[in-house]
Amino acid sequence: MNVLLSAAFVLCWSSGFIGAKLGAQTAATPTLLMWRFLPLAVALVAAAAVSRAAWRGLTPRDAGRQIAIGALSQSGYLLSVYYAIELGVSSGTTALIDGVQPLVAGALAGPLLRQYVSRGQWLGLWLGLSGVATVTVADAGAAGAEVAWWAYLVPFLGMLSLVAATSWRAAQGCRSRPASP
């Protein structure tokens, strides 16, 4: 069962950029995301109602923190990704910009989480960032006047939203998990 759920997750998640590109031609970003998450929300509410163990020990503060992390990692990230594609940024460039998230998270791990990056890792971070910058500038040049320059900043905002959610969650550690049954 876990293998099937994992495969379904990978299929749904990886189809997001393709769905955004196709959907941006016919619907607004919030509408696309509503239809992407509505079926999932129904399934999760049903699963939560059946399995009350997930709610046991969850304080209002913990729930608020999880809601905020979810809003940053899902709404902040996905709204910006879909909106950038709606603005005309190519889905490949958007995916590449958002793919910088591990690089930024790694760079911030030291100051925020006291998990420091080695010199070799820093070299890799800078090489990855320069590659993303090169492709983004080339894509912006190829798009010409069709896409506003600031539209390329939109996926960066989404990536930063995901970095914020990831860092906040990592800083919370086990404290935000409900008590075991």
MARFI-67132 format. One record per residue: residue in three letters; x, y negated, z negated of N, C-alpha, C, CB in turn. Coordinates in steps of 0.1 Angstrom, whole numbers, padded with zeros to 4 digits, always signed. Glycine has a CB too. Example, Ala and Ser with C-alpha at 12.3 -4.5 7.8 and 13.67 -1.06 7.14 Angstrom:
<dogus>
Ala+0132+0057-0078+0123+0045-0078+0132+0033-0078+0113+0045-0090Ser+0128+0022-0071+0137+0011-0071+0129+0000-0079+0141+0006-0057
</dogus>
This chain:
<dogus>
Met+0008+0012+0000+0000+0000+0000+0009-0013+0000-0009+0000-0012Asn+0019-0013-0008+0028-0024-0009+0035-0027+0005+0039-0022-0019Val+0038-0016+0012+0045-0018+0025+0035-0025+0035+0049-0004+0031Leu+0022-0021+0034+0012-0027+0043+0010-0041+0040-0001-0019+0042Leu+0009-0044+0027+0007-0058+0023+0019-0067+0026+0005-0059+0007Ser+0031-0061+0025+0044-0068+0029+0044-0071+0044+0056-0060+0024Ala+0040-0061+0051+0040-0063+0066+0030-0073+0070+0037-0049+0073Ala+0018-0073+0064+0008-0083+0067+0013-0097+0063-0005-0080+0059Phe+0019-0098+0052+0025-0111+0048+0035-0116+0058+0031-0110+0034Val+0044-0108+0062+0054-0112+0071+0048-0116+0085+0065-0101+0074Leu+0038-0109+0089+0031-0112+0102+0024-0125+0101+0021-0101+0105Cys+0017-0127+0090+0009-0140+0088+0019-0152+0087+0000-0139+0076Trp+0029-0150+0079+0038-0161+0076+0046-0165+0089+0048-0158+0065Ser+0051-0155+0095+0060-0157+0107+0052-0162+0119+0067-0145+0111Ser+0039-0160+0119+0031-0165+0130+0027-0180+0128+0018-0157+0132Gly+0031-0186+0117+0027-0199+0113+0031-0210+0123+0032-0203+0100Phe+0044-0209+0128+0049-0219+0137+0042-0218+0151+0064-0218+0139Ile+0039-0205+0155+0032-0203+0168+0018-0208+0166+0033-0188+0171Gly+0012-0204+0155-0002-0209+0153-0003-0224+0153-0008-0203+0140Ala+0007-0230+0146+0007-0245+0146+0008-0251+0159+0018-0250+0137Lys+0017-0246+0168+0018-0251+0181+0006-0249+0189+0030-0244+0188Leu+0000-0238+0189-0013-0235+0197-0024-0243+0191-0016-0220+0197Gly-0025-0243+0178-0037-0250+0171-0036-0265+0172-0037-0246+0157Ala-0024-0271+0173-0022-0285+0173-0028-0291+0186-0008-0289+0172Gln-0030-0283+0196-0036-0288+0208-0051-0290+0207-0033-0278+0219Thr-0057-0283+0197-0072-0284+0197-0078-0289+0184-0077-0270+0200Ala-0070-0289+0173-0076-0293+0160-0066-0301+0152-0080-0280+0152Ala-0071-0308+0142-0062-0316+0133-0055-0307+0123-0070-0327+0126Thr-0044-0311+0118-0036-0303+0108-0044-0298+0096-0025-0312+0103Pro-0052-0307+0089-0059-0302+0078-0069-0291+0082-0067-0313+0071Thr-0075-0292+0093-0085-0282+0098-0078-0269+0100-0092-0287+0111Leu-0066-0269+0107-0059-0257+0109-0055-0250+0096-0046-0260+0117Leu-0050-0257+0087-0046-0251+0074-0058-0246+0066-0038-0262+0066Met-0069-0253+0067-0081-0248+0060-0085-0234+0065-0093-0258+0062Trp-0085-0233+0078-0089-0220+0084-0078-0209+0082-0092-0221+0099Arg-0066-0214+0080-0055-0204+0077-0056-0199+0063-0041-0211+0079Phe-0060-0207+0054-0060-0203+0040-0073-0199+0034-0054-0214+0031Leu-0084-0203+0040-0097-0199+0035-0099-0184+0033-0108-0205+0044Pro-0096-0176+0043-0098-0162+0041-0089-0156+0030-0095-0154+0054Leu-0077-0162+0029-0068-0157+0019-0073-0161+0005-0054-0163+0021Ala-0078-0173+0004-0083-0178-0009-0095-0169-0014-0088-0193-0008Val-0103-0166-0005-0115-0157-0008-0109-0144-0013-0124-0155+0004Ala-0100-0138-0006-0094-0125-0011-0087-0126-0024-0084-0120+0000Leu-0080-0137-0026-0072-0139-0039-0082-0141-0051-0063-0150-0038Val-0093-0149-0049-0102-0151-0059-0109-0137-0063-0113-0161-0055Ala-0112-0129-0053-0118-0116-0056-0108-0107-0063-0122-0109-0042Ala-0096-0107-0059-0085-0099-0066-0083-0104-0081-0072-0100-0059Ala-0084-0117-0083-0082-0123-0096-0094-0119-0105-0080-0138-0096Ala-0106-0119-0099-0118-0116-0107-0117-0101-0111-0130-0118-0099Val-0112-0092-0103-0111-0078-0106-0100-0075-0116-0109-0070-0093Ser-0089-0082-0114-0077-0079-0122-0075-0091-0132-0064-0077-0114Arg-0080-0090-0143-0079-0101-0153-0066-0101-0160-0090-0100-0164Ala-0057-0091-0158-0044-0090-0164-0036-0102-0160-0037-0077-0161Ala-0037-0107-0148-0029-0118-0143-0032-0131-0151-0031-0120-0128Trp-0044-0132-0156-0048-0144-0163-0045-0144-0178-0063-0147-0161Arg-0042-0132-0183-0040-0130-0198-0028-0138-0202-0039-0115-0201Gly-0029-0146-0212-0017-0154-0217-0014-0166-0209-0005-0145-0217Leu-0022-0169-0199-0019-0181-0191-0025-0194-0198-0025-0180-0177Thr-0017-0203-0202-0022-0215-0209-0026-0225-0198-0011-0221-0218Pro-0034-0235-0202-0037-0246-0193-0024-0253-0187-0046-0256-0199Arg-0014-0255-0196-0002-0261-0191+0005-0252-0181+0008-0263-0203Asp+0006-0239-0183+0012-0230-0173+0004-0230-0160+0012-0216-0179Ala-0009-0230-0161-0018-0231-0149-0015-0244-0141-0033-0229-0153Gly-0014-0255-0148-0012-0268-0142+0002-0268-0135-0012-0279-0152Arg+0012-0262-0141+0025-0262-0135+0025-0253-0123+0035-0256-0145Gln+0018-0242-0123+0017-0233-0112+0009-0240-0100+0010-0220-0115Ile-0001-0247-0104-0009-0255-0094+0000-0265-0087-0021-0261-0100Ala+0008-0272-0095+0017-0282-0089+0028-0276-0080+0023-0290-0101Ile+0033-0265-0085+0043-0258-0077+0037-0253-0064+0050-0246-0084Gly+0025-0248-0065+0018-0243-0053+0015-0255-0043+0005-0236-0056Ala+0011-0266-0049+0008-0278-0040+0020-0283-0033+0002-0289-0049Leu+0032-0283-0040+0044-0287-0033+0049-0277-0023+0055-0289-0044Ser+0048-0264-0026+0054-0254-0017+0044-0250-0006+0057-0241-0025Gln+0031-0252-0008+0022-0249+0003+0017-0261+0010+0011-0240-0002Ser+0010-0270+0002+0004-0281+0009+0015-0291+0014-0005-0289-0001Gly+0024-0295+0005+0035-0304+0009+0043-0299+0021+0044-0307-0002Tyr+0047-0286+0020+0055-0280+0031+0047-0279+0044+0060-0267+0026Leu+0036-0271+0043+0028-0268+0055+0021-0280+0062+0018-0257+0052Leu+0016-0289+0054+0010-0301+0060+0020-0308+0068+0004-0310+0049Ser+0032-0310+0063+0042-0317+0071+0047-0309+0083+0054-0320+0062Val+0048-0296+0082+0052-0288+0093+0042-0289+0104+0054-0273+0089Tyr+0029-0287+0101+0019-0287+0111+0017-0301+0117+0006-0282+0105Tyr+0019-0311+0108+0017-0325+0113+0028-0329+0122+0017-0335+0101Ala+0041-0325+0119+0052-0327+0128+0049-0321+0142+0065-0322+0123Ile+0044-0309+0142+0041-0303+0155+0030-0310+0162+0038-0288+0153Glu+0020-0314+0154+0009-0322+0160+0014-0335+0166-0002-0325+0150Leu+0024-0341+0160+0030-0353+0165+0039-0351+0178+0039-0360+0155Gly+0042-0338+0181+0050-0336+0193+0063-0330+0191+0051-0348+0201Val+0068-0329+0178+0081-0323+0175+0079-0308+0179+0085-0325+0160Ser+0089-0303+0186+0088-0289+0190+0088-0279+0178+0100-0285+0200Ser+0081-0268+0180+0079-0259+0169+0093-0253+0165+0069-0248+0172Gly+0102-0251+0175+0115-0246+0173+0124-0256+0164+0122-0243+0186Thr+0123-0268+0168+0130-0278+0160+0125-0280+0146+0130-0292+0167Thr+0112-0279+0145+0105-0280+0132+0110-0268+0123+0090-0280+0133Ala+0110-0256+0129+0114-0244+0122+0129-0246+0118+0112-0232+0130Leu+0137-0251+0126+0151-0253+0123+0153-0263+0112+0159-0257+0136Ile+0146-0274+0113+0147-0284+0102+0143-0278+0089+0139-0296+0105Asp+0132-0270+0089+0127-0264+0077+0136-0253+0072+0113-0259+0079Gly+0143-0247+0081+0153-0237+0078+0165-0242+0070+0158-0230+0090Val+0166-0255+0069+0177-0261+0061+0174-0260+0046+0179-0276+0065Gln+0162-0256+0043+0158-0255+0029+0168-0248+0020+0144-0249+0028Pro+0173-0236+0024+0182-0229+0015+0195-0237+0014+0186-0215+0021Leu+0199-0244+0024+0211-0252+0023+0210-0264+0013+0215-0258+0037Val+0199-0270+0014+0196-0281+0004+0194-0276-0010+0184-0289+0009Ala+0187-0265-0011+0185-0259-0024+0199-0255-0030+0176-0247-0024Gly+0208-0249-0022+0221-0245-0026+0229-0257-0031+0228-0238-0016Ala+0228-0268-0023+0236-0280-0027+0231-0286-0040+0235-0290-0015Leu+0218-0285-0042+0212-0291-0054+0212-0281-0066+0198-0295-0052Ala+0216-0269-0064+0216-0259-0075+0225-0263-0086+0220-0245-0069Gly+0237-0269-0083+0246-0273-0093+0241-0283-0102+0259-0277-0087Pro+0237-0295-0096+0233-0306-0105+0219-0303-0112+0231-0318-0097Leu+0210-0295-0106+0197-0293-0112+0197-0281-0121+0187-0292-0101Leu+0203-0270-0116+0202-0257-0123+0215-0252-0129+0196-0247-0114Arg+0226-0259-0128+0239-0256-0132+0244-0242-0126+0239-0255-0148Gln+0240-0240-0114+0245-0229-0106+0253-0234-0095+0233-0220-0100Tyr+0266-0234-0096+0275-0242-0087+0278-0234-0075+0287-0246-0095Val+0281-0242-0064+0284-0236-0051+0299-0237-0049+0277-0245-0040Ser+0305-0226-0044+0319-0225-0041+0323-0234-0029+0324-0211-0039Arg+0336-0236-0027+0341-0244-0016+0337-0237-0003+0356-0245-0016Gly+0338-0224-0002+0334-0217+0010+0319-0219+0013+0338-0202+0009Gln+0311-0219+0003+0297-0221+0005+0294-0235+0009+0289-0218-0009Trp+0301-0245+0003+0300-0259+0008+0303-0260+0023+0309-0268-0001Leu+0314-0253+0027+0317-0254+0041+0305-0248+0050+0330-0246+0044Gly+0300-0237+0045+0288-0232+0053+0276-0241+0052+0284-0218+0047Leu+0274-0248+0041+0263-0257+0040+0265-0269+0050+0262-0263+0026Trp+0277-0274+0051+0279-0285+0060+0279-0281+0074+0293-0292+0057Leu+0284-0269+0077+0283-0264+0091+0268-0262+0095+0291-0251+0093Gly+0260-0256+0086+0246-0254+0089+0239-0267+0091+0239-0246+0078Leu+0241-0277+0083+0235-0290+0084+0239-0297+0097+0239-0299+0072Ser+0252-0296+0100+0256-0303+0113+0250-0296+0125+0272-0302+0114Gly+0248-0283+0124+0241-0276+0135+0226-0281+0137+0241-0261+0133Val+0219-0282+0125+0206-0287+0126+0205-0301+0131+0199-0286+0111Ala+0214-0309+0126+0214-0323+0131+0217-0324+0146+0225-0331+0123Thr+0226-0316+0151+0229-0316+0165+0217-0312+0174+0241-0306+0168Val+0210-0301+0169+0198-0296+0177+0187-0306+0176+0193-0283+0172Thr+0185-0312+0164+0174-0322+0162+0176-0335+0171+0173-0326+0148Val+0189-0340+0171+0192-0351+0179+0190-0348+0194+0206-0356+0177Ala+0195-0336+0198+0193-0332+0212+0178-0331+0216+0200-0319+0215Asp+0170-0325+0207+0156-0323+0210+0149-0337+0211+0149-0315+0199Ala+0153-0346+0202+0147-0359+0202+0151-0366+0215+0152-0367+0190Gly+0163-0365+0219+0167-0371+0232+0160-0365+0244+0182-0369+0234Ala+0157-0352+0244+0150-0345+0255+0135-0349+0255+0151-0330+0253Ala+0130-0352+0243+0116-0355+0242+0114-0370+0247+0110-0354+0228Gly+0124-0378+0246+0124-0392+0251+0113-0400+0243+0120-0392+0266Ala+0106-0407+0250+0096-0416+0244+0083-0409+0240+0093-0428+0253Glu+0082-0396+0244+0070-0389+0241+0067-0387+0226+0070-0375+0248Val+0078-0386+0218+0077-0383+0204+0084-0395+0197+0084-0370+0200Ala+0077-0401+0187+0083-0411+0179+0095-0406+0171+0072-0418+0170Trp+0105-0414+0169+0117-0410+0162+0114-0406+0148+0127-0422+0162Trp+0104-0413+0141+0101-0410+0128+0094-0396+0126+0093-0421+0122Ala+0089-0391+0137+0082-0378+0136+0092-0367+0132+0075-0374+0150Tyr+0104-0369+0135+0115-0359+0131+0118-0359+0117+0127-0361+0139Leu+0114-0370+0110+0115-0370+0095+0104-0363+0088+0115-0385+0091Val+0093-0360+0094+0082-0354+0088+0085-0339+0083+0070-0353+0098Pro+0092-0331+0092+0095-0318+0087+0106-0318+0076+0100-0309+0098Phe+0114-0329+0076+0124-0330+0065+0116-0332+0052+0133-0342+0068Leu+0106-0340+0052+0098-0342+0040+0092-0329+0035+0086-0353+0043Gly+0087-0321+0044+0081-0308+0041+0092-0299+0035+0075-0301+0053Met+0104-0299+0041+0115-0291+0035+0119-0296+0021+0127-0292+0045Leu+0119-0309+0019+0122-0314+0006+0111-0311-0004+0124-0329+0006Ser+0098-0310+0000+0088-0306-0009+0089-0291-0013+0074-0308-0001Leu+0094-0283-0004+0096-0269-0007+0108-0267-0016+0098-0261+0006Val+0119-0276-0014+0130-0275-0023+0126-0279-0037+0141-0285-0017Ala+0118-0290-0038+0113-0294-0051+0106-0283-0058+0104-0307-0050Ala+0097-0276-0051+0089-0265-0057+0098-0254-0061+0078-0260-0047Thr+0108-0250-0053+0117-0239-0056+0125-0243-0068+0126-0236-0043Ser+0131-0255-0068+0139-0259-0079+0131-0260-0092+0145-0273-0077Trp+0119-0265-0092+0111-0266-0104+0108-0252-0109+0098-0274-0101Arg+0104-0243-0100+0101-0229-0104+0113-0222-0110+0096-0221-0092Ala+0125-0224-0104+0137-0218-0109+0141-0224-0122+0149-0220-0099Ala+0139-0237-0124+0142-0243-0137+0133-0238-0148+0141-0258-0136Gln+0120-0234-0145+0111-0229-0154+0114-0215-0159+0097-0229-0149Gly+0121-0207-0150+0125-0194-0154+0113-0186-0158+0135-0194-0165Cys+0114-0178-0168+0104-0169-0172+0093-0176-0181+0110-0157-0180Arg+0095-0188-0185+0086-0195-0193+0072-0197-0187+0092-0208-0197Ser+0071-0197-0174+0058-0200-0168+0051-0187-0165+0060-0208-0155Arg+0057-0176-0168+0050-0163-0166+0040-0160-0177+0060-0151-0164Pro+0029-0154-0174+0020-0150-0185+0026-0139-0193+0006-0146-0179Ala+0021-0138-0205+0025-0128-0214+0022-0114-0208+0019-0129-0228Ser+0030-0104-0211+0027-0090-0206+0015-0085-0214+0039-0081-0208Pro+0007-0076-0208-0004-0070-0215+0000-0061-0226-0013-0063-0205
</dogus>
